[in-house]
Amino acid sequence: MLDRTLIRLLSTRKEMELLYSSVPMEALNNNTRVILRIMRAYFHDNPTAEVIQAAEFGTYFALRQPKLKPEQLAVYVDLFKEIGQSVDDVIMSGIRQRLVEARTSTMLLDLVERYESGEADLTAGLRSVYEWNMENMNIVTNDSEVDEDIWDYMNSIQHEEGFRFRLQCLNRVTRPLQGGDFIIIAGRVGVGKTSWLASELTYMAKQVDALYPDEERTILMLNNEGTGERIRLRTYCAALGTNMEGLGKYTSREKLLNDYIEAQGGRRVIRIVDIHDYTSDQIEDLIIRYKPAICVVDMLDNVKYVGGVNNNGERGDQIIEALYARARIWGVKYDTVMMAMSQLSAEAENVMFPTQTMLANSKTGKPGTADLIITISASPEAHMKRSRFIGCPKNKLIRTDGIECPRAEVLFDNTTSVYIDPA
């Protein structure tokens, strides 16, 4: 009974990827073990297949086992009838629960072993195992049912609640940013992506307390590119509207710091944390600790992802897609606007308004996770060295007038790290 039920259950890619490693092979007869192993190989060799069809699998099986005699193959063919058949809900639930529990146990043992050897963070690992268990047991730990009453949400849209950009060309094509939104900001190397962050986040800092009164929320900038001090310098310039010469005119450390804090709305809102060599679990810990209204990861592609990947993906683009999907979940889970800085690939060089397929490391998976993609481009012409071109090749935050992409030329003052709409 168990043999035939498992063949039915693992006929889908989802169940195969989730449960195969927890199947008690020693409890099955040899024929079932062979079929399950080749079913797994079938999904590997057919990456677009979500369900195994018995007829196609029979041919595939025969090619993988060419030395079987007809009478031996006939025994397997009888078991092939189970492939693709439905499983009684009660039986499936019981077996699935036992297999998930078995895999959870294995994950915990592996975590403890890695912790004792200094290779794992126990707190982050336990949270990851717990979330995996809850998700795959189909247990909802918090009431996540969407409220029937949409009045408050409707009003938040009509009254345009959320963060507004400094650049009006972006405000004209997107609604204000709200917790759960996931934005990718992309540009070629040296175009001024970090300065764009300094320009926009110092403008948004004064909006935090109005949107989250009495919550002491932050704007969290997670940096794994250069040194955090260089980013801090740019935020000072952008917040105070001055350049290095202007900062140098301050004669008091206290006066400079107080003016910077006042420019953020009267308290220290912007926090910069260096995260070189951090894992995705460690970043989630930072989000919990700092309670950001906006969280930026610069660059998200450089973060070490420690979660599971769909389809058992091992390619770089599959891991990147899983990392970006996780970042999107952080936004929803912790009610924060998530922003990820990304490079554009070489094909975007000297392109004013790149497409979303020009994101580096992932042409489809990465852009598929975003609500909004903002591209920043520069011209190679010497007389346009202050010009930057702002595009939105993907915009799910579009306003009701239906204009998706601003296709705007703006000015970049690299001395103050501020982007300016032309008059």
ABEGO torsion letter per residue (X at the ends): XAAAAAAAAAABAAAAAAAAAABBAAABBAAAAAAAAAAAAAAAABAABABBBAAAAAAAAAAABAABBAAAAAAAAAAAAABGBBBBAAAAAAAAAAAAAAAAAAAAAAAAAAAAAGABBAAAAAAAAAAAAAAAAGBBABBABBBABAAAAAAAAAAGBEBBBABAAAAAABBBBBBGBBBBBBBBBGAGAAAAAAAAAAAAAAAAAAABBGAGBBBBBBBABBBAAAAAAAAAAAAAGBBAAAAAABABAAAAAAAAAAAAGGBBABBBBBABGBBAAAAAAAAAAAGBABBBBOBAAABBBABBBBGGBABAAAAAAAAAAAAAAAAAAAGBBBBBBBBBBAAABGBABBBAAABBGBAAAAAAABABBBBBBBBABAAAAABBBBBBABBAABBAAGBABAGBBBBBBAAAGBBBBBX
